[in-house]
Amino acid sequence: MATRRTLLGALVACLVAPRLAFAQAARMASVVVLYAGESEDDEPATRSFFDEMRRLGWVEGTNITYERLEGRGEREYVEGLARSAAGRIPDLIYATTTSVALAVVKQTASIPVVFTSAADPVATGLVASLVRPGGNATGAFQGLQDAEQTRFELIREVYPGLKRFGLLLDRRSPDSQQETTHQVAAHRVGLDLMTMKFTNFEAVAKIFGNLRRAGIVAVGLTSSYTLIARRREVVEAAMRNRLALIGHRSEWAEVGALMTYGAEVADAQRRSARIANRILKGVKPAAVPVERATKTELVVNQRTAKTLGVAIPDSVLRRADRVIE
């Protein structure tokens, strides 16, 4: 009888074990995605991250869930956004901007954080070093050497007689080196830089009016949580003042900036996805080096050029990776 019971027990165990193993294997990974602005605008801009995750085998609704939280374009809302994300205790948090990532690591030292950053994460204090991040955050950034100077060279081609150039700077941006970097780059190409700083977003429209009255026709956009999150409003305010905007991320050209040049955002997002894949499979963030996007991208918005009455030279159009007609 005992032997019979033992055999029956073993048989049941054999039948149940695969089911248990399947249940464990089928457990879905949970990822909270944090956007700076509205998901309606930001999700299409981060499509490369999700596409790469799917290519790596992470299928939403099958073995992974994404909970998307919106930053609403309000810096004051970031802390609460980060706290909400950490409180959900997901397997991973994907932060789409530097400011959001910084806010998250202040809320949790245990939940893995993967970021896509426009700024150098070492300079902003997000990680200890690129090779050894040292904490619970790692990811990819779009830092590109001499990108600022290339943008100035491009704008000089579009406006050959340009002597003065405006620069919009967010005082609360974590990238404190932006002003110096731009000043040096502008000097190299013979441009005088008129830097205008803001603390509250409501001042941006007034700044654009002041720049236009000062004879400025083109303005550079720096890395800023607030600016990128509310980029449509920024472009609308610039167009009312007939100012050509030049940015560092392709999202700017897509909503109406005259052109953008910088590291390819999609490249950085794909790198972030590959890092997220490793972490979801058990690798600790502290052991995953931060990656730098290496592909460059020049995007020109011809619609905006026509509205402003600006003729984009063939030399610039031939270099463009994408022209928005």
Buried (B, 14 or more C-beta within 10 A) or exposed (E): EEEEEEEEEEEEEEEEEEEEEEEEEEEBBBBBBBBBBBBEBBBEBBEBBBBBBBEBEBEEEEBBBBBBBBBBBBBEBBEBBBBBBBEEEBBBBBBBBBBBBBBBBEBBEEBBBBBBBBBBBBBBEBBEEBEBBEBBBBBBBBBBEEBBBBBBBBBBBBBEEBEBBBBBBBEEBBBEEBBEBBBEBBEEBEBEBBBBBBEEBEEBBEBBBBBBEEEBBBBBBBBBBBBBBBBBBBBEBBBEBEBBBBBBBBBBBBBBBBBBBBBBBBBBBBBBBBBBBBBBEEBEBBEBEBBBBEBBBBBBBBBBBEBBEBEBEEEBEEBBEEBBE
